[in-house]
Amino acid sequence: MKSYILITGAIGGLGSAMVMECARRGYDLYLTDMREEVNGFAEYVSRTYSKDVKAASCDLTSGQSRSDFFDTLKKEGVRFRGLINVAGIDHEGAFLDKTRDQIMQLIHLNVEATLDVTHEILDLRDPDLKFMLVNVCSLAAVSPMPYKATYAATKRFLLDFSYAIREEIKDFGTVTALCPAGMPTTHENMEAIFAQGFWGKVTTVDTRTVARLTIDAAEKGKDVVIPGWLNQAIELGSRLLPASWTTRLAGDRWRTAQQSVDPWQEYVRSTRAV
């Protein structure tokens, strides 16, 4: 019987990069995303790499949708050799500027859904193979972050959870926490990167590189991967400096980004003028 790696958020920028990287390495895959297009993407990946790639759409923010998805997996009788939790969201801006729905949606997806999926897929693991779990955290997890307060807190939760569960399942699996900085995946992400100016540009790593480094680390059983030497230096500094200092520095950086003009739109206008 074949064993699969489940990848959530499979259509997004990082998710699709993870899918292609895993397929290139010969893994059979099971993809899920809230968008129905995940089925067509699975067919494309299967044709391209001659691997078995299954798919099912699921709104991970909905408990009922997750339950229906788990029921589908059990009816199909599939077993898993790995899980890559990519699905997640961010709502940038001051905490009081966010709506209650935005805050709760972020918590439901980044925390509740990730733990729910992890628990169920570990129950459906292939007992004959070493299980490989990857949780997509963030460089925001290494320090409290004003103007991304809830997002950073959810990613810190996932980082701590990854360390803890790694110890619990060490007899049959490994856990790797991915802590990337900005990635050029969506229009909104590009806006945020440009708004940070110099620091946004120098800490950004493309999704294909992030995916390759992550799967390399996971296959070697490493606990954490931080793409980019500057991002690694930032993480080290966050461990060495008091949290009050790093929080103030992060607050100054994001406050400036929030107040800046929209450089992404300026960039778009400049390219059109050429």
DRENPA-3360 file (N, C-alpha, C; in nm, 2 decimals, always signed):
BEGIN
1 = MKSYILIT = +0.08/-0.12/+0.00/+0.00/+0.00/+0.00/+0.09/+0.13/+0.00 ~ +0.05/+0.22/-0.08/+0.12/+0.35/-0.09/+0.10/+0.43/+0.04 ~ +0.20/+0.51/+0.07/+0.19/+0.61/+0.18/+0.22/+0.75/+0.12 ~ +0.14/+0.84/+0.18/+0.14/+0.98/+0.12/+0.19/+1.08/+0.22 ~ +0.24/+1.19/+0.16/+0.26/+1.31/+0.24/+0.14/+1.41/+0.22 ~ +0.08/+1.45/+0.32/-0.03/+1.54/+0.31/+0.03/+1.68/+0.32 ~ -0.01/+1.77/+0.23/+0.03/+1.91/+0.22/-0.10/+2.00/+0.23 ~ -0.11/+2.08/+0.33/-0.22/+2.17/+0.34/-0.18/+2.30/+0.28;
9 = GAIGGLGS = -0.29/+2.38/+0.24/-0.26/+2.51/+0.17/-0.18/+2.48/+0.04 ~ -0.22/+2.38/-0.03/-0.13/+2.33/-0.14/-0.13/+2.42/-0.27 ~ -0.22/+2.51/-0.28/-0.22/+2.59/-0.40/-0.15/+2.72/-0.38 ~ -0.13/+2.76/-0.26/-0.06/+2.89/-0.23/+0.08/+2.89/-0.28 ~ +0.15/+3.00/-0.27/+0.28/+3.02/-0.32/+0.38/+2.92/-0.25 ~ +0.39/+2.92/-0.12/+0.48/+2.82/-0.05/+0.42/+2.68/-0.06 ~ +0.29/+2.66/-0.05/+0.23/+2.53/-0.06/+0.26/+2.46/-0.19 ~ +0.24/+2.53/-0.30/+0.27/+2.47/-0.44/+0.42/+2.45/-0.45;
17 = AMVMECAR = +0.51/+2.53/-0.40/+0.65/+2.50/-0.40/+0.68/+2.37/-0.33 ~ +0.62/+2.35/-0.21/+0.64/+2.23/-0.13/+0.59/+2.11/-0.21 ~ +0.48/+2.12/-0.28/+0.42/+2.02/-0.36/+0.52/+1.98/-0.47 ~ +0.57/+2.07/-0.54/+0.66/+2.04/-0.65/+0.79/+1.98/-0.60 ~ +0.84/+2.03/-0.49/+0.97/+1.98/-0.44/+0.95/+1.84/-0.39 ~ +0.84/+1.81/-0.32/+0.82/+1.67/-0.28/+0.80/+1.57/-0.39 ~ +0.72/+1.62/-0.49/+0.70/+1.53/-0.61/+0.83/+1.51/-0.68 ~ +0.91/+1.61/-0.70/+1.04/+1.59/-0.76/+1.13/+1.49/-0.69;
25 = RGYDLYLT = +1.11/+1.48/-0.56/+1.19/+1.38/-0.49/+1.13/+1.24/-0.48 ~ +1.01/+1.23/-0.55/+0.96/+1.09/-0.56/+0.85/+1.06/-0.46 ~ +0.80/+1.15/-0.38/+0.69/+1.12/-0.28/+0.56/+1.12/-0.35 ~ +0.47/+1.02/-0.31/+0.33/+1.03/-0.34/+0.26/+1.13/-0.25 ~ +0.17/+1.21/-0.30/+0.12/+1.32/-0.22/-0.03/+1.32/-0.21 ~ -0.08/+1.38/-0.11/-0.22/+1.41/-0.09/-0.23/+1.56/-0.06 ~ -0.30/+1.63/-0.15/-0.31/+1.78/-0.14/-0.45/+1.82/-0.09 ~ -0.45/+1.93/-0.01/-0.57/+1.99/+0.03/-0.56/+2.14/+0.03;
33 = DMREEVNG = -0.67/+2.21/+0.00/-0.67/+2.35/-0.01/-0.82/+2.39/-0.01 ~ -0.86/+2.51/+0.04/-1.00/+2.54/+0.04/-1.05/+2.57/-0.10 ~ -0.96/+2.58/-0.20/-1.01/+2.61/-0.34/-1.02/+2.48/-0.42 ~ -1.13/+2.47/-0.49/-1.15/+2.35/-0.57/-1.05/+2.32/-0.68 ~ -0.97/+2.43/-0.71/-0.86/+2.41/-0.81/-0.76/+2.31/-0.77 ~ -0.76/+2.27/-0.64/-0.66/+2.18/-0.59/-0.66/+2.05/-0.67 ~ -0.78/+2.01/-0.72/-0.80/+1.88/-0.79/-0.72/+1.89/-0.92 ~ -0.74/+2.00/-0.99/-0.67/+2.01/-1.12/-0.52/+2.02/-1.10;
41 = FAEYVSRT = -0.48/+2.09/-1.00/-0.33/+2.10/-0.97/-0.28/+1.96/-0.94 ~ -0.35/+1.88/-0.86/-0.30/+1.74/-0.83/-0.28/+1.66/-0.96 ~ -0.38/+1.68/-1.05/-0.36/+1.60/-1.18/-0.24/+1.65/-1.26 ~ -0.22/+1.78/-1.26/-0.10/+1.83/-1.33/+0.03/+1.78/-1.26 ~ +0.04/+1.78/-1.13/+0.16/+1.73/-1.07/+0.18/+1.58/-1.09 ~ +0.07/+1.51/-1.09/+0.08/+1.36/-1.12/+0.13/+1.34/-1.26 ~ +0.08/+1.41/-1.36/+0.13/+1.39/-1.49/+0.27/+1.43/-1.51 ~ +0.31/+1.54/-1.44/+0.45/+1.60/-1.46/+0.55/+1.50/-1.40;
49 = YSKDVKAA = +0.52/+1.44/-1.28/+0.62/+1.37/-1.21/+0.59/+1.22/-1.21 ~ +0.48/+1.18/-1.27/+0.45/+1.03/-1.27/+0.44/+0.98/-1.13 ~ +0.37/+1.05/-1.04/+0.35/+1.01/-0.90/+0.20/+1.01/-0.87 ~ +0.16/+0.93/-0.77/+0.03/+0.93/-0.73/+0.00/+1.05/-0.65 ~ -0.09/+1.14/-0.69/-0.12/+1.26/-0.62/-0.27/+1.27/-0.61 ~ -0.32/+1.26/-0.49/-0.46/+1.27/-0.46/-0.49/+1.41/-0.41 ~ -0.62/+1.45/-0.41/-0.66/+1.58/-0.36/-0.80/+1.59/-0.31 ~ -0.82/+1.68/-0.22/-0.96/+1.70/-0.17/-0.96/+1.85/-0.12;
57 = SCDLTSGQ = -1.07/+1.92/-0.15/-1.08/+2.06/-0.10/-1.13/+2.05/+0.04 ~ -1.09/+2.15/+0.12/-1.13/+2.16/+0.26/-1.11/+2.30/+0.32 ~ -1.21/+2.35/+0.38/-1.19/+2.48/+0.45/-1.15/+2.45/+0.59 ~ -1.02/+2.46/+0.61/-0.96/+2.42/+0.74/-1.01/+2.51/+0.86 ~ -1.07/+2.63/+0.83/-1.12/+2.71/+0.94/-1.25/+2.66/+0.99 ~ -1.31/+2.57/+0.92/-1.44/+2.51/+0.96/-1.42/+2.37/+1.03 ~ -1.46/+2.36/+1.15/-1.45/+2.23/+1.21/-1.53/+2.12/+1.14 ~ -1.65/+2.15/+1.09/-1.72/+2.05/+1.01/-1.66/+2.01/+0.88;
65 = SRSDFFDT = -1.60/+2.11/+0.81/-1.53/+2.08/+0.69/-1.41/+1.99/+0.72 ~ -1.34/+2.01/+0.83/-1.22/+1.93/+0.87/-1.27/+1.79/+0.90 ~ -1.38/+1.77/+0.97/-1.44/+1.64/+1.00/-1.47/+1.57/+0.88 ~ -1.54/+1.63/+0.78/-1.57/+1.57/+0.66/-1.45/+1.52/+0.58 ~ -1.34/+1.61/+0.58/-1.22/+1.57/+0.52/-1.16/+1.45/+0.58 ~ -1.15/+1.44/+0.72/-1.10/+1.33/+0.79/-1.18/+1.20/+0.76 ~ -1.31/+1.21/+0.75/-1.40/+1.10/+0.71/-1.36/+1.05/+0.58 ~ -1.34/+1.14/+0.48/-1.30/+1.10/+0.35/-1.17/+1.02/+0.35;
73 = LKKEGVRF = -1.07/+1.07/+0.42/-0.94/+0.99/+0.43/-0.96/+0.85/+0.49 ~ -1.04/+0.84/+0.59/-1.06/+0.71/+0.66/-1.14/+0.62/+0.56 ~ -1.23/+0.67/+0.49/-1.31/+0.59/+0.39/-1.22/+0.54/+0.28 ~ -1.12/+0.62/+0.24/-1.03/+0.59/+0.13/-0.92/+0.49/+0.19 ~ -0.90/+0.48/+0.32/-0.81/+0.39/+0.38/-0.66/+0.43/+0.35 ~ -0.64/+0.56/+0.33/-0.50/+0.60/+0.30/-0.42/+0.61/+0.43 ~ -0.29/+0.59/+0.41/-0.19/+0.60/+0.52/-0.09/+0.71/+0.48 ~ -0.03/+0.77/+0.58/+0.06/+0.88/+0.56/+0.20/+0.86/+0.62;
81 = RGLINVAG = +0.29/+0.91/+0.54/+0.43/+0.90/+0.59/+0.48/+1.04/+0.63 ~ +0.40/+1.14/+0.61/+0.44/+1.28/+0.64/+0.32/+1.38/+0.63 ~ +0.35/+1.49/+0.69/+0.25/+1.60/+0.69/+0.33/+1.73/+0.68 ~ +0.29/+1.82/+0.59/+0.35/+1.95/+0.58/+0.23/+2.05/+0.60 ~ +0.23/+2.12/+0.72/+0.13/+2.21/+0.76/+0.17/+2.35/+0.70 ~ +0.12/+2.38/+0.58/+0.15/+2.51/+0.52/+0.04/+2.61/+0.55 ~ -0.09/+2.57/+0.54/-0.20/+2.66/+0.55/-0.19/+2.75/+0.67 ~ -0.21/+2.88/+0.64/-0.21/+2.98/+0.75/-0.24/+3.12/+0.69;
89 = IDHEGAFL = -0.27/+3.21/+0.77/-0.30/+3.35/+0.73/-0.24/+3.45/+0.82 ~ -0.24/+3.58/+0.77/-0.19/+3.69/+0.85/-0.27/+3.81/+0.82 ~ -0.30/+3.89/+0.93/-0.37/+4.01/+0.91/-0.28/+4.12/+0.97 ~ -0.21/+4.19/+0.89/-0.11/+4.29/+0.95/-0.19/+4.41/+0.99 ~ -0.13/+4.48/+1.09/-0.18/+4.60/+1.14/-0.20/+4.60/+1.29 ~ -0.23/+4.71/+1.35/-0.25/+4.72/+1.49/-0.37/+4.63/+1.54 ~ -0.35/+4.57/+1.66/-0.45/+4.48/+1.71/-0.59/+4.54/+1.72 ~ -0.60/+4.66/+1.76/-0.73/+4.73/+1.77/-0.79/+4.76/+1.64;
97 = DKTRDQIM = -0.71/+4.76/+1.53/-0.77/+4.79/+1.40/-0.83/+4.66/+1.33 ~ -0.80/+4.55/+1.39/-0.85/+4.42/+1.34/-0.99/+4.40/+1.39 ~ -1.08/+4.33/+1.31/-1.21/+4.29/+1.36/-1.20/+4.16/+1.44 ~ -1.30/+4.14/+1.52/-1.31/+4.02/+1.59/-1.30/+3.89/+1.50 ~ -1.37/+3.90/+1.39/-1.37/+3.79/+1.29/-1.23/+3.76/+1.24 ~ -1.16/+3.87/+1.21/-1.02/+3.85/+1.15/-0.93/+3.79/+1.26 ~ -0.94/+3.83/+1.38/-0.86/+3.77/+1.49/-0.89/+3.62/+1.51 ~ -1.02/+3.59/+1.52/-1.06/+3.45/+1.54/-1.03/+3.36/+1.42;
105 = QLIHLNVE = -1.04/+3.42/+1.30/-1.01/+3.34/+1.18/-0.86/+3.30/+1.18 ~ -0.78/+3.40/+1.22/-0.64/+3.37/+1.23/-0.60/+3.26/+1.33 ~ -0.67/+3.27/+1.44/-0.64/+3.17/+1.55/-0.70/+3.03/+1.50 ~ -0.82/+3.03/+1.45/-0.88/+2.90/+1.40/-0.79/+2.83/+1.30 ~ -0.73/+2.90/+1.21/-0.65/+2.84/+1.10/-0.51/+2.81/+1.15 ~ -0.44/+2.91/+1.20/-0.30/+2.90/+1.24/-0.28/+2.80/+1.36 ~ -0.37/+2.79/+1.45/-0.35/+2.71/+1.57/-0.45/+2.59/+1.57 ~ -0.58/+2.62/+1.58/-0.68/+2.51/+1.60/-0.67/+2.41/+1.48;
113 = ATLDVTHE = -0.68/+2.46/+1.36/-0.68/+2.37/+1.25/-0.55/+2.29/+1.23 ~ -0.44/+2.36/+1.26/-0.31/+2.29/+1.24/-0.29/+2.17/+1.34 ~ -0.34/+2.20/+1.47/-0.33/+2.09/+1.57/-0.43/+1.98/+1.54 ~ -0.55/+2.02/+1.49/-0.65/+1.92/+1.46/-0.60/+1.82/+1.35 ~ -0.55/+1.88/+1.24/-0.49/+1.81/+1.13/-0.38/+1.72/+1.17 ~ -0.29/+1.78/+1.25/-0.17/+1.70/+1.30/-0.21/+1.58/+1.38 ~ -0.31/+1.60/+1.47/-0.35/+1.49/+1.55/-0.42/+1.37/+1.47 ~ -0.50/+1.41/+1.37/-0.57/+1.31/+1.29/-0.47/+1.24/+1.20;
121 = ILDLRDPD = -0.38/+1.31/+1.14/-0.29/+1.25/+1.04/-0.19/+1.16/+1.11 ~ -0.15/+1.20/+1.23/-0.06/+1.11/+1.31/-0.13/+0.98/+1.34 ~ -0.26/+0.98/+1.36/-0.34/+0.86/+1.38/-0.34/+0.77/+1.26 ~ -0.33/+0.84/+1.14/-0.34/+0.77/+1.01/-0.20/+0.74/+0.95 ~ -0.10/+0.75/+1.03/+0.04/+0.73/+0.98/+0.06/+0.59/+0.94 ~ +0.16/+0.57/+0.85/+0.21/+0.44/+0.82/+0.31/+0.39/+0.92 ~ +0.27/+0.28/+1.00/+0.36/+0.24/+1.11/+0.49/+0.18/+1.06 ~ +0.50/+0.15/+0.93/+0.63/+0.09/+0.88/+0.73/+0.20/+0.83;
129 = LKFMLVNV = +0.69/+0.32/+0.83/+0.78/+0.43/+0.78/+0.80/+0.54/+0.88 ~ +0.92/+0.60/+0.88/+0.95/+0.71/+0.97/+0.86/+0.83/+0.92 ~ +0.79/+0.88/+1.02/+0.70/+0.99/+0.99/+0.77/+1.13/+0.98 ~ +0.74/+1.21/+0.88/+0.81/+1.34/+0.87/+0.70/+1.45/+0.88 ~ +0.71/+1.53/+0.99/+0.62/+1.64/+1.01/+0.69/+1.77/+0.99 ~ +0.63/+1.86/+0.91/+0.69/+1.99/+0.90/+0.58/+2.09/+0.93 ~ +0.61/+2.18/+1.02/+0.51/+2.29/+1.06/+0.57/+2.42/+1.01 ~ +0.49/+2.49/+0.93/+0.54/+2.63/+0.88/+0.51/+2.73/+0.99;
137 = CSLAAVSP = +0.61/+2.77/+1.06/+0.60/+2.88/+1.16/+0.64/+3.01/+1.09 ~ +0.73/+3.08/+1.15/+0.77/+3.21/+1.09/+0.88/+3.27/+1.17 ~ +0.96/+3.36/+1.10/+1.06/+3.43/+1.17/+1.00/+3.52/+1.28 ~ +0.87/+3.55/+1.26/+0.79/+3.63/+1.36/+0.78/+3.55/+1.49 ~ +0.80/+3.42/+1.49/+0.79/+3.34/+1.61/+0.90/+3.36/+1.71 ~ +1.01/+3.43/+1.67/+1.13/+3.43/+1.76/+1.12/+3.55/+1.85 ~ +1.02/+3.64/+1.83/+1.01/+3.76/+1.92/+0.87/+3.82/+1.92 ~ +0.82/+3.87/+2.03/+0.69/+3.94/+2.02/+0.70/+4.05/+1.91;
145 = MPYKATYA = +0.59/+4.07/+1.84/+0.59/+4.16/+1.72/+0.47/+4.25/+1.72 ~ +0.49/+4.37/+1.76/+0.38/+4.47/+1.75/+0.34/+4.49/+1.60 ~ +0.21/+4.51/+1.58/+0.15/+4.53/+1.45/+0.13/+4.39/+1.38 ~ +0.19/+4.29/+1.44/+0.16/+4.15/+1.39/+0.14/+4.07/+1.52 ~ +0.08/+4.12/+1.62/+0.08/+4.06/+1.75/+0.02/+3.92/+1.76 ~ -0.10/+3.91/+1.70/-0.17/+3.78/+1.71/-0.10/+3.68/+1.62 ~ -0.06/+3.72/+1.50/+0.01/+3.63/+1.40/+0.13/+3.58/+1.47 ~ +0.22/+3.67/+1.52/+0.34/+3.63/+1.58/+0.32/+3.53/+1.70;
153 = ATKRFLLD = +0.22/+3.56/+1.77/+0.19/+3.47/+1.89/+0.14/+3.33/+1.84 ~ +0.06/+3.32/+1.73/+0.02/+3.19/+1.69/+0.14/+3.12/+1.63 ~ +0.24/+3.18/+1.57/+0.35/+3.12/+1.51/+0.45/+3.07/+1.63 ~ +0.45/+3.15/+1.73/+0.53/+3.11/+1.85/+0.47/+2.99/+1.91 ~ +0.34/+2.98/+1.92/+0.27/+2.86/+1.97/+0.31/+2.74/+1.89 ~ +0.31/+2.76/+1.75/+0.34/+2.64/+1.67/+0.49/+2.60/+1.68 ~ +0.58/+2.70/+1.70/+0.72/+2.67/+1.72/+0.74/+2.59/+1.85 ~ +0.68/+2.63/+1.96/+0.69/+2.56/+2.09/+0.62/+2.42/+2.08;
161 = FSYAIREE = +0.51/+2.42/+2.01/+0.44/+2.29/+1.99/+0.53/+2.19/+1.91 ~ +0.60/+2.24/+1.81/+0.69/+2.16/+1.73/+0.80/+2.10/+1.81 ~ +0.86/+2.18/+1.89/+0.97/+2.13/+1.98/+0.91/+2.02/+2.07 ~ +0.80/+2.04/+2.13/+0.74/+1.95/+2.23/+0.70/+1.82/+2.16 ~ +0.63/+1.83/+2.05/+0.58/+1.71/+1.99/+0.69/+1.63/+1.92 ~ +0.80/+1.70/+1.89/+0.92/+1.63/+1.84/+0.97/+1.53/+1.94 ~ +0.97/+1.57/+2.06/+1.02/+1.48/+2.17/+0.92/+1.36/+2.19 ~ +0.79/+1.39/+2.18/+0.69/+1.29/+2.20/+0.70/+1.18/+2.10;
169 = IKDFGTVT = +0.72/+1.22/+1.97/+0.71/+1.12/+1.86/+0.85/+1.07/+1.81 ~ +0.95/+1.10/+1.89/+1.09/+1.07/+1.84/+1.11/+0.92/+1.81 ~ +1.03/+0.83/+1.86/+1.05/+0.69/+1.84/+1.00/+0.65/+1.70 ~ +0.91/+0.73/+1.64/+0.86/+0.69/+1.51/+0.85/+0.81/+1.41 ~ +0.90/+0.93/+1.45/+0.89/+1.04/+1.35/+0.98/+1.16/+1.39 ~ +0.99/+1.25/+1.30/+1.07/+1.37/+1.32/+0.98/+1.49/+1.30 ~ +1.01/+1.60/+1.36/+0.94/+1.73/+1.34/+1.04/+1.84/+1.31 ~ +1.01/+1.91/+1.20/+1.09/+2.02/+1.16/+1.00/+2.15/+1.16;
177 = ALCPAGMP = +1.05/+2.25/+1.22/+0.98/+2.38/+1.22/+1.04/+2.47/+1.12 ~ +0.97/+2.52/+1.03/+1.02/+2.62/+0.93/+0.99/+2.76/+0.97 ~ +1.09/+2.84/+0.98/+1.08/+2.98/+1.03/+1.13/+3.08/+0.92 ~ +1.05/+3.10/+0.81/+1.10/+3.19/+0.71/+1.06/+3.33/+0.74 ~ +1.13/+3.42/+0.67/+1.09/+3.57/+0.67/+1.00/+3.59/+0.56 ~ +1.00/+3.71/+0.50/+0.90/+3.73/+0.39/+0.93/+3.65/+0.27 ~ +0.82/+3.62/+0.20/+0.83/+3.54/+0.07/+0.74/+3.61/-0.03 ~ +0.78/+3.63/-0.15/+0.70/+3.69/-0.25/+0.59/+3.60/-0.31;
185 = TTHENMEA = +0.49/+3.57/-0.23/+0.38/+3.48/-0.27/+0.26/+3.54/-0.32 ~ +0.22/+3.66/-0.26/+0.09/+3.72/-0.30/+0.11/+3.87/-0.32 ~ +0.02/+3.94/-0.38/+0.02/+4.08/-0.39/+0.04/+4.15/-0.25 ~ -0.04/+4.10/-0.15/-0.03/+4.16/-0.02/+0.11/+4.14/+0.04 ~ +0.17/+4.02/+0.02/+0.30/+3.99/+0.07/+0.40/+4.08/+0.01 ~ +0.39/+4.11/-0.12/+0.48/+4.20/-0.19/+0.47/+4.34/-0.14 ~ +0.35/+4.38/-0.11/+0.33/+4.51/-0.05/+0.40/+4.53/+0.08 ~ +0.39/+4.42/+0.17/+0.45/+4.42/+0.30/+0.60/+4.42/+0.29;
193 = IFAQGFWG = +0.66/+4.35/+0.19/+0.80/+4.34/+0.17/+0.85/+4.48/+0.13 ~ +0.79/+4.54/+0.03/+0.83/+4.67/-0.02/+0.81/+4.78/+0.09 ~ +0.71/+4.77/+0.17/+0.69/+4.87/+0.28/+0.80/+4.87/+0.38 ~ +0.87/+4.75/+0.40/+0.98/+4.74/+0.49/+1.11/+4.80/+0.44 ~ +1.11/+4.84/+0.31/+1.23/+4.90/+0.26/+1.34/+4.80/+0.25 ~ +1.46/+4.84/+0.29/+1.58/+4.77/+0.28/+1.57/+4.63/+0.35 ~ +1.52/+4.63/+0.48/+1.51/+4.51/+0.55/+1.42/+4.41/+0.49 ~ +1.31/+4.46/+0.43/+1.22/+4.36/+0.37/+1.28/+4.29/+0.25;
201 = KVTTVDTR = +1.36/+4.37/+0.17/+1.43/+4.31/+0.06/+1.54/+4.21/+0.09 ~ +1.62/+4.24/+0.19/+1.74/+4.16/+0.22/+1.70/+4.03/+0.30 ~ +1.58/+4.03/+0.36/+1.54/+3.91/+0.44/+1.45/+3.82/+0.36 ~ +1.41/+3.86/+0.24/+1.32/+3.78/+0.16/+1.39/+3.67/+0.08 ~ +1.33/+3.55/+0.09/+1.38/+3.43/+0.02/+1.27/+3.37/-0.07 ~ +1.30/+3.33/-0.19/+1.20/+3.28/-0.28/+1.14/+3.15/-0.23 ~ +1.02/+3.12/-0.27/+0.95/+3.00/-0.22/+1.02/+2.87/-0.26 ~ +1.07/+2.86/-0.38/+1.13/+2.74/-0.43/+1.26/+2.71/-0.34;
209 = TVARLTID = +1.33/+2.81/-0.31/+1.45/+2.79/-0.23/+1.41/+2.75/-0.09 ~ +1.31/+2.81/-0.03/+1.26/+2.78/+0.10/+1.21/+2.63/+0.10 ~ +1.14/+2.59/+0.00/+1.09/+2.45/-0.01/+1.20/+2.35/-0.01 ~ +1.30/+2.38/-0.09/+1.42/+2.29/-0.11/+1.49/+2.28/+0.03 ~ +1.52/+2.39/+0.09/+1.59/+2.39/+0.22/+1.51/+2.32/+0.33 ~ +1.38/+2.33/+0.32/+1.30/+2.27/+0.42/+1.29/+2.12/+0.41 ~ +1.27/+2.07/+0.29/+1.27/+1.93/+0.27/+1.41/+1.87/+0.30 ~ +1.51/+1.94/+0.26/+1.65/+1.89/+0.30/+1.66/+1.87/+0.45;
217 = AAEKGKDV = +1.62/+1.97/+0.52/+1.63/+1.97/+0.67/+1.54/+1.86/+0.73 ~ +1.42/+1.85/+0.68/+1.32/+1.75/+0.73/+1.38/+1.61/+0.71 ~ +1.43/+1.58/+0.59/+1.48/+1.45/+0.56/+1.60/+1.41/+0.65 ~ +1.67/+1.51/+0.69/+1.79/+1.49/+0.78/+1.75/+1.49/+0.93 ~ +1.62/+1.52/+0.95/+1.57/+1.51/+1.09/+1.60/+1.64/+1.17 ~ +1.63/+1.75/+1.11/+1.66/+1.87/+1.18/+1.54/+1.93/+1.25 ~ +1.56/+2.00/+1.36/+1.45/+2.05/+1.43/+1.39/+2.19/+1.38 ~ +1.48/+2.27/+1.33/+1.44/+2.40/+1.28/+1.52/+2.44/+1.16;
225 = VIPGWLNQ = +1.45/+2.51/+1.06/+1.52/+2.56/+0.95/+1.48/+2.70/+0.93 ~ +1.58/+2.79/+0.92/+1.56/+2.93/+0.89/+1.63/+2.97/+0.77 ~ +1.56/+2.99/+0.65/+1.63/+3.02/+0.53/+1.69/+3.16/+0.53 ~ +1.81/+3.17/+0.48/+1.88/+3.30/+0.47/+1.97/+3.33/+0.59 ~ +2.10/+3.36/+0.56/+2.19/+3.38/+0.67/+2.16/+3.50/+0.76 ~ +2.10/+3.61/+0.69/+2.06/+3.73/+0.77/+1.95/+3.69/+0.87 ~ +1.85/+3.61/+0.82/+1.74/+3.57/+0.91/+1.79/+3.48/+1.02 ~ +1.89/+3.40/+0.99/+1.95/+3.32/+1.10/+2.02/+3.42/+1.21;
233 = AIELGSRL = +2.08/+3.52/+1.16/+2.14/+3.62/+1.25/+2.04/+3.69/+1.33 ~ +1.92/+3.72/+1.27/+1.82/+3.79/+1.34/+1.76/+3.69/+1.45 ~ +1.75/+3.57/+1.42/+1.70/+3.47/+1.52/+1.80/+3.46/+1.64 ~ +1.93/+3.46/+1.61/+2.03/+3.45/+1.71/+2.02/+3.57/+1.80 ~ +2.01/+3.69/+1.74/+2.00/+3.81/+1.82/+1.88/+3.81/+1.91 ~ +1.77/+3.76/+1.86/+1.64/+3.75/+1.94/+1.66/+3.66/+2.06 ~ +1.75/+3.56/+2.05/+1.77/+3.48/+2.17/+1.87/+3.54/+2.26 ~ +1.96/+3.62/+2.21/+2.06/+3.68/+2.30/+2.01/+3.81/+2.37;
241 = LPASWTTR = +1.92/+3.89/+2.30/+1.88/+4.02/+2.36/+1.75/+4.00/+2.44 ~ +1.73/+4.09/+2.54/+1.60/+4.08/+2.61/+1.48/+4.10/+2.52 ~ +1.37/+4.04/+2.56/+1.25/+4.05/+2.48/+1.20/+4.19/+2.47 ~ +1.22/+4.27/+2.57/+1.18/+4.41/+2.57/+1.25/+4.49/+2.46 ~ +1.38/+4.46/+2.44/+1.46/+4.52/+2.33/+1.41/+4.48/+2.19 ~ +1.40/+4.35/+2.17/+1.36/+4.30/+2.04/+1.22/+4.34/+2.00 ~ +1.13/+4.35/+2.10/+0.99/+4.40/+2.08/+0.99/+4.54/+2.04 ~ +1.07/+4.63/+2.10/+1.08/+4.77/+2.07/+1.13/+4.78/+1.92;
249 = LAGDRWRT = +1.24/+4.71/+1.89/+1.30/+4.72/+1.76/+1.20/+4.67/+1.65 ~ +1.13/+4.56/+1.68/+1.02/+4.52/+1.58/+0.91/+4.62/+1.57 ~ +0.87/+4.68/+1.68/+0.77/+4.78/+1.68/+0.80/+4.90/+1.59 ~ +0.93/+4.94/+1.61/+0.98/+5.06/+1.53/+0.97/+5.02/+1.38 ~ +1.02/+4.90/+1.35/+1.03/+4.86/+1.21/+0.89/+4.85/+1.15 ~ +0.79/+4.79/+1.22/+0.66/+4.77/+1.16/+0.58/+4.90/+1.17 ~ +0.60/+4.98/+1.26/+0.53/+5.11/+1.27/+0.57/+5.20/+1.15 ~ +0.70/+5.20/+1.11/+0.74/+5.27/+1.00/+0.68/+5.21/+0.87;
257 = AQQSVDPW = +0.68/+5.08/+0.86/+0.62/+5.01/+0.74/+0.47/+5.05/+0.73 ~ +0.40/+5.05/+0.85/+0.26/+5.08/+0.84/+0.23/+5.22/+0.80 ~ +0.32/+5.32/+0.83/+0.30/+5.46/+0.80/+0.35/+5.50/+0.66 ~ +0.43/+5.41/+0.60/+0.49/+5.44/+0.47/+0.39/+5.45/+0.36 ~ +0.43/+5.52/+0.25/+0.35/+5.52/+0.13/+0.35/+5.38/+0.08 ~ +0.27/+5.35/-0.02/+0.27/+5.22/-0.08/+0.38/+5.20/-0.19 ~ +0.50/+5.16/-0.15/+0.60/+5.15/-0.25/+0.58/+5.04/-0.36 ~ +0.50/+4.94/-0.33/+0.46/+4.84/-0.43/+0.39/+4.91/-0.54;
265 = QEYVRSTR = +0.29/+4.99/-0.51/+0.22/+5.06/-0.62/+0.31/+5.15/-0.70 ~ +0.41/+5.22/-0.63/+0.51/+5.30/-0.70/+0.59/+5.22/-0.79 ~ +0.63/+5.10/-0.74/+0.71/+5.01/-0.83/+0.63/+4.97/-0.95 ~ +0.50/+4.93/-0.93/+0.42/+4.89/-1.04/+0.41/+5.00/-1.15 ~ +0.38/+5.13/-1.10/+0.37/+5.24/-1.19/+0.50/+5.27/-1.26 ~ +0.62/+5.25/-1.19/+0.74/+5.27/-1.26/+0.77/+5.17/-1.37 ~ +0.73/+5.04/-1.35/+0.75/+4.94/-1.45/+0.66/+4.97/-1.57 ~ +0.54/+5.02/-1.55/+0.45/+5.05/-1.66/+0.50/+5.17/-1.74;
273 = AV = +0.57/+5.25/-1.68/+0.62/+5.37/-1.75/+0.74/+5.35/-1.84 ~ +0.80/+5.23/-1.81/+0.92/+5.20/-1.89/+0.89/+5.16/-2.03;
% end
